[in-house]
């Protein structure tokens, strides 16, 4: 227990999720939710204005994703630690979140008691990672895709033609086909759609 409650910021684009998390965390005597935002690009200002100790960040948010928000916090509000709390428990997200400066990564179905304990540990300067996701992340490894291959797969996720993807990525159709072939080989996907699915499940499509 600390003399003063740990001041928390919740960043999630779903108001119901923020409200549920706030209600659970506010039940803890040593934790207090002082700010809530629905966009990633509002995180730094809120953390600074409300003197936040720990920011709980969703991954997928408008304005700025949670991983980029964690990096921004490390750069601009280094006294605020970040804990990624997300539905998207993908191994690629975990590795990138930790590289960005997040102190922890847990999934949203983590029991309330464990989530509160994770917040306390992060506040003390420790690193907290969902154990199952940590094992999966080690097994999957880092993304094998180049930046351009990722861009092409992201464009392909909409289901357009090669010509559509070429227009979206400002590449020639031949270059798009080459990148798609390389991405399929690296992911093990037999089709373009399967390559997109595998890359997405592993968290390799987030910029």
Buried (B, 14 or more C-beta within 10 A) or exposed (E): EEEEBBBBBBBBBBEEBBBBBBEBBEEBEBBBBBBBBBBBBBBBEBBBEBEBBBBBBBBBBEBBBBBBBBBBBBEEBEEBBBBBBBBBBBBBBBBBBBEBBBBBBBBBEBEBEEBBBBBBBBBEEEEBBBEEBBEBBEEBEEBBBEEBBBBBBBBBBEEEEBEBBBBBBEBEBEBBBBBBEBBBEBBEBEEBEEBBBBBBBBBBBBE
